[in-house]
Amino acid sequence: MSLGEDGYDEDHGLTRTRLPEGGDDPYGPRRGGRNGRGGRGARAGMSSRNLVTVVGVVVLLIAAIAFANRGGGSDSGDSDKSGEKVSAGATAPSGVKPVASGFARTEQGAQSAAANFAVALGGDGMFRTESRHAIVDAIHTPDTARDLQAKLDKAYTADFFKNLGLNDDGTAPKGQTFVSRTIPVGTKATSFNENETTVEVWCTGLVGLAGEGSTKPVAQTWFTITQKLRWTDGDWKLTSSEQKQGPAPVSGDIRASSADEITNAVKGYGGFTYAR
């Protein structure tokens, strides 16, 4: 995985992008309803018992396990349908290639690395063995990656996928779309030197199945990841990562979108391959 060309600052080795601003959030979590899992209820479901810790905690694995254990209602009764479908071509990611390397040996470079690592670890690529191995190898130190690969291979099992409503191989059931995205909201370096640094990344995330009949509708989560990075072979690499819940804002009075609307948005709007 190499540095993308779009938005690349050759003078400083930094990559920047702006996230969308304003407007109603079409991905807002379900409020109230049959399952009673909205606002505080959804966050309460992410209890500490649902967190799985391994060497270099993987963000998505923790969020997905919490999601799998929270249960969920069905979107099959949604009556509102989206209008024209957005072209699937829009799912092409920002940037020519995913950004996972080429960060500056500065405090801001370390924060950029941490934000990008959160995005990579929070994507649906972590649910496919080949792409998961590539992601873990690309952003961790060699010794950390070696230990983590085996643990993750044991964690991503058919039973784990089943709890998420997925097929045994991690794919979505026919007619449904698996959504897994992590969006950094902000970063902060709590310690820094040219060899090692610790960065906190405040994130929101989307995880669930979009489609008619889904029993695991797409929900929003809020969490903070504390990442320890080491300058290795000319770049920042992860040595460990930990996650905690929040800070989570009060949910707005926004109507939960229909299954079709969520599916259309996910297929029509590509996720970011880089942040900050």
C-alpha positions in Angstrom: 0.0 0.0 0.0 1.5 3.3 -1.0 0.9 7.0 -0.8 -1.9 8.4 -3.0 -1.1 11.2 -5.4 -4.2 13.3 -5.0 -3.9 16.0 -2.4 -0.2 15.2 -1.7 2.0 18.0 -0.5 5.5 17.2 -1.8 7.1 20.0 0.4 5.9 18.5 3.6 5.0 14.9 2.9 1.4 15.4 4.2 -1.9 14.5 2.7 -5.1 16.4 3.5 -8.7 16.2 2.8 -11.9 17.9 4.0 -14.8 15.8 5.2 -18.3 16.9 4.2 -19.9 19.6 6.3 -23.4 20.5 7.2 -26.7 18.9 6.2 -28.7 16.1 7.8 -26.9 12.9 8.6 -28.5 10.1 6.6 -26.6 7.6 8.7 -28.1 8.7 12.0 -28.8 5.9 14.5 -32.2 4.5 15.0 -34.1 6.3 17.8 -36.5 4.4 20.0 -38.6 2.0 18.0 -39.3 -1.7 18.4 -35.9 -2.6 19.8 -35.5 0.4 22.0 -31.9 0.8 20.9 -31.4 4.5 20.3 -29.3 7.2 21.9 -28.1 5.9 25.2 -29.4 2.4 24.6 -27.1 1.8 21.7 -24.1 3.1 23.6 -24.9 1.1 26.6 -24.9 -2.0 24.5 -21.2 -1.4 23.9 -20.3 -2.7 27.4 -16.8 -3.7 28.4 -17.6 -7.3 28.2 -18.0 -7.0 24.5 -14.4 -5.7 23.9 -11.8 -8.1 22.7 -8.2 -7.1 23.3 -5.3 -8.5 21.3 -1.8 -7.3 20.7 -2.5 -4.0 18.8 -6.3 -3.9 19.3 -8.0 -3.6 15.9 -10.7 -0.9 16.0 -13.2 -2.6 13.8 -13.1 -5.9 15.6 -14.1 -4.3 18.8 -16.8 -2.2 17.3 -18.2 -5.1 15.3 -18.3 -7.4 18.3 -20.2 -4.8 20.3 -22.6 -4.4 17.4 -23.1 -8.1 17.0 -24.1 -8.4 20.6 -26.5 -5.5 20.7 -29.2 -7.3 18.6 -31.3 -5.1 16.4 -34.6 -4.7 14.6 -35.5 -5.1 11.0 -35.6 -2.4 8.4 -38.0 -4.4 6.3 -41.0 -2.3 7.3 -39.5 1.0 6.0 -42.0 2.7 3.8 -39.8 5.6 2.6 -37.7 4.8 -0.4 -34.9 6.8 -1.9 -35.2 8.5 -5.3 -32.7 8.1 -8.1 -29.8 5.8 -7.3 -26.4 7.3 -7.1 -24.0 5.8 -9.6 -22.0 2.9 -8.1 -18.9 4.5 -9.8 -18.9 7.0 -7.0 -17.6 4.3 -4.7 -14.1 4.9 -6.1 -12.1 6.0 -3.0 -10.5 9.5 -2.8 -6.9 9.5 -3.9 -5.2 7.2 -6.4 -4.1 4.6 -3.9 -4.9 4.0 -0.2 -2.6 6.1 2.0 -0.8 4.0 4.5 2.8 5.2 4.2 4.9 8.2 3.4 4.2 10.2 6.6 6.4 13.0 7.8 8.6 12.5 10.8 6.8 15.2 12.7 4.0 15.5 15.2 1.5 16.3 12.5 2.8 13.4 10.4 2.2 11.0 13.3 -1.3 12.3 13.7 -1.9 11.9 10.0 -0.7 8.3 10.2 -2.9 7.5 13.2 -6.0 8.9 11.5 -5.3 6.9 8.3 -4.6 3.8 10.3 -8.0 4.2 12.0 -9.7 4.4 8.6 -7.9 1.4 7.2 -8.6 -0.8 10.3 -12.3 0.3 10.3 -13.1 -0.7 6.8 -14.8 -3.8 5.4 -11.5 -5.0 4.0 -10.7 -6.3 7.5 -13.4 -9.0 6.9 -11.5 -10.6 4.0 -8.4 -12.6 4.8 -6.2 -11.4 2.0 -7.0 -7.7 2.3 -6.8 -8.0 6.2 -3.3 -9.4 6.0 -2.2 -6.7 3.6 -3.7 -3.9 5.8 -2.1 -5.3 9.0 1.3 -5.8 7.4 1.3 -2.3 5.9 0.6 -0.3 9.0 2.2 -2.3 11.9 5.8 -2.9 12.8 6.9 -6.3 11.5 6.9 -8.0 15.0 3.5 -6.5 15.9 2.0 -7.6 12.6 3.3 -11.1 12.9 1.8 -11.6 16.3 -1.5 -9.9 15.3 -2.2 -11.8 12.1 -2.6 -15.2 13.9 -4.8 -13.7 16.6 -7.1 -12.0 14.0 -7.3 -15.1 11.9 -8.7 -17.0 14.9 -11.0 -14.1 15.8 -12.6 -13.7 12.3 -14.5 -17.0 12.3 -17.8 -18.2 10.8 -19.5 -17.9 14.2 -18.3 -14.3 14.5 -19.6 -13.5 11.0 -22.9 -15.1 11.9 -23.3 -12.9 14.9 -22.9 -9.9 12.5 -25.6 -11.3 10.2 -23.0 -12.2 7.6 -22.4 -15.4 5.7 -19.8 -17.9 6.9 -17.1 -16.3 4.6 -17.8 -12.8 5.8 -19.9 -11.7 2.8 -23.3 -10.0 3.1 -26.5 -12.0 2.5 -28.0 -11.7 -0.9 -29.8 -8.4 -1.4 -28.0 -6.7 1.6 -24.9 -4.5 1.9 -22.4 -4.8 4.7 -21.4 -1.3 6.0 -18.2 -0.8 8.0 -16.6 2.6 8.1 -14.6 4.6 10.6 -14.4 8.4 10.2 -11.8 10.3 12.3 -13.3 13.5 13.8 -10.1 14.8 15.4 -6.6 13.8 16.5 -4.3 14.7 19.4 -0.7 13.7 20.2 -0.3 13.1 23.9 3.4 12.4 23.6 5.9 12.8 20.8 9.6 12.4 19.9 11.1 11.5 16.6 11.2 7.8 17.4 7.9 7.1 19.3 4.6 8.9 19.7 1.2 8.3 21.2 -1.8 9.7 19.3 -5.5 9.8 20.3 -8.0 9.6 17.4 -11.6 10.6 18.1 -13.9 8.7 15.7 -17.4 8.0 14.7 -18.2 4.8 12.8 -20.9 3.1 10.8 -21.5 -0.7 11.1 -24.3 -2.9 10.1 -26.3 -4.5 7.2 -28.3 -2.3 4.9 -31.1 -3.9 2.9 -34.6 -5.2 3.2 -35.1 -7.7 6.0 -31.8 -6.8 7.8 -31.8 -7.7 11.5 -28.6 -5.7 12.1 -29.4 -2.3 10.7 -26.6 0.2 10.2 -25.9 2.0 13.5 -23.5 4.8 14.5 -20.8 4.5 17.2 -18.5 7.0 18.8 -15.1 6.0 20.3 -11.5 7.2 20.9 -8.5 5.1 19.8 -5.2 5.5 21.5 -2.4 4.5 19.2 1.3 4.0 19.9 3.5 4.5 16.9 7.2 3.9 16.2 9.4 5.3 13.5 10.3 2.1 11.6 12.1 1.8 8.2 11.5 5.4 7.4 7.8 5.6 8.3 5.4 5.6 11.2 4.1 2.2 12.1 1.7 0.9 14.8 2.9 -1.0 17.8 -0.4 -1.1 19.8 -3.9 0.4 19.9 -6.6 0.6 22.5 -10.2 1.9 22.3 -12.7 3.4 24.7 -16.2 4.6 24.2 -17.1 8.2 23.4 -17.1 11.2 23.6 -20.6 10.8 22.1 -22.8 13.7 21.3 -26.6 13.8 21.9 -28.5 12.3 19.0 -30.3 14.8 16.9 -33.9 14.6 15.9 -33.2 13.1 12.6 -35.4 10.4 11.0 -33.7 7.1 10.6 -33.3 6.4 6.8 -34.9 3.5 5.0 -32.9 0.4 4.0 -32.9 1.6 0.4 -31.6 5.0 1.3 -28.7 3.6 3.3 -27.8 1.1 0.6 -27.9 3.7 -2.0 -25.7 6.1 0.0 -23.1 3.4 0.8 -22.9 2.3 -2.8 -23.0 5.8 -4.2 -20.6 7.6 -1.9 -17.0 6.2 -1.6 -15.3 6.3 1.7 -12.0 8.2 2.3 -8.7 6.4 2.0 -6.9 9.2 3.9 -7.7 11.7 6.5 -6.0 14.9 8.0 
